[in-house]
């Protein structure tokens, strides 16, 4: 990434996330990580900068419902006996975001806002059954990391595929045909 204002802004946002990783705020019965609030603010700002904002808000809402639903399902079923929940949840969220949106920044905006909202929704729903953990704990950021890296790797592989395809097509247009038509 070249040196631009965007790169500086993203680096500052990441540093603030790291600095706030061990700071927590108590709100009523909930405990929120400040880094979670910084992530939510960054995701909202990222959403305002992409085209088709209303469509992507609905995509984020879908991710939010999916994230909370998967965690509720994981909490009350013995799914952990068959597969690691970390792997299942990350794969399902990656497939869901791949089906909903296209483009790197659109996917990142939707997945960040959707997972942040899903974490909040899950903790609100589960709080009526038993004591909740910290909203935006390390587990949440592990899921964010895995899904974000998967999205970036997929975008890199698609870009690489397009460049290779363009080079192969350019190479094939310069080749001579095997048989030429003879003039009659």
N, C-alpha and C positions, 0 to 999 in steps of 0.2 A: 504494500500500500504506500503510495507516494505521500510526501509530507504535505498535508492539507489541514484545514481547520477541522474537518471531520475526524481525521486521525487523532488530532490533539484532543478533541472533545471526547472521543471514545476512550482514549488513554486516561483522561481525567476521571471519567465515569467509572472505569475499571479500578482505578486507584482508590476512589471514594468507597466503592464496594468492598475492597479489601480492608481499608481502614475501619469501616463500620461493621466488620464481620462479628465482633464480639461485644457489641453494644445492643442492649435490649431495652424496650419500653413496655411498661405494663399498662394495659388499657382494660379496665373492668376485670374480667376473668381471663383475659387473653394476654399473652406475652408476645410482642412483635419484635423481630430483629430489625434494626435500623437499615441494614443492608437490603432487606426485603423491601422496605419503603423506597430506598434509592433505586432498586431494580424496577419497581412499579412506576416510579416517576420517569425513569429512562425509557421504559416501554411505552408509556403514554406519549412522551415526546417523539419517539420513533414512529408511533402510529400517526401522529399529525403530519409527519413529513412524507408519507407514502401516498401514492395515488390510489383512488378507490377506497377511501377510508371507511365508508359505511360497510362495504362488502367485507373488509378485513376485520372490522369490529365484530361482525357476525361470525367470522371464522374464529376469532379469539374467544367468542362466547361458546362456540362449539368445542374448542380445545378446553375451555374452563370446565364445561359440563363433563367432558370425557375424562379429564384429569381427576376431578372430584369423584366421579362414578367409579373409575378404576381403583382409586384408593379405598373407597367404601367397600367395594367388592373384595379387595385384597384384605381389608381388616376383618371382615366377617366370614370369609371362606378359607379353607385350608389350601389355597393356591400355592403357598410357599413350599408345600411338601413336594410338588412336582417340578416347579421351575423357580429360579430366583426371581423375586418380584422386581428387582432392579432392572433385569433384562426385559421382562415382559412389558413393564410400564413404559420403558424407554422406546422399545420397538413399536408399541401401539401408538404412542404419541408421534413418533417419527412418520409412521405410515399415514396417520390422520392428517398431519400438517402437509405431507406431500400430496395428498388427495385434495386438500382444500385450496391451497394457494400455489402460485408459481413465483419464481424469483427469490433470490437470496434475502434481500432486505424485507420483502413482504412476509416471507416465512419466519424470519427472525422476529419481526414485530408481532406477528400473530402468536408465535409460540411463547415469547416472553410474557406478553400480557395475559394470554390464556392460562399459562401455568401459574402465574402469580395470582390471578383471580381464582383459579381452581384450588390453590393452596388455602386461600382465605375461606372459600366456600366449604371445603372439606372440614376445616377446623371449626367452623360455625356449626355445621351439621353434627359433627361428632361430639361437640362440647356438651350436648344434652345427654349423652350416654356415659361418658367418662371424662376425666381430666385430659386436656389437650396438651400437646407439646408446644414448643415455640413455633409461632407462625413464621416461616422462612428460615428453618433450621438448616443444618449442614446437609441433611438428606435431600432437601428441596434443591439446594444449589448443586448437588451431585447430579440430580436429574436434569437440571438446566444445562449443566456442562455436557452431559452425554448427548442430549438431543441437539444442542447447538453445534457440537463437533460433528455429529452425523449430518446435519443440514449443510454445514460448510464443506465437508468431504464430498457430499453428493453434488453440490454446486461445482466444486473443483473437477470432479470426474466428468460431469456434463460438459463443462467448458473444454476439457482436454479432448473429449470425444468429438466435439464440434470442430476443434482445430485440426484434429487428425483427419476427419472426414473432408474438410475443405482442402487440405493438402493432397489427399488422395484423388479428389475430383480434379484439382488443378493439374496433377501429374497425368491423369488419364486423358485430359483434353489435348495435351501436347503430343501424345503418342500417334503414330501413323497407323492407318488401318492395315490389316493383314492382306486383304485382297482389294485391289483397285478395280473399279469398273473400267472395262475397255471401251474406247470410243467406237461407235458403230459407223 
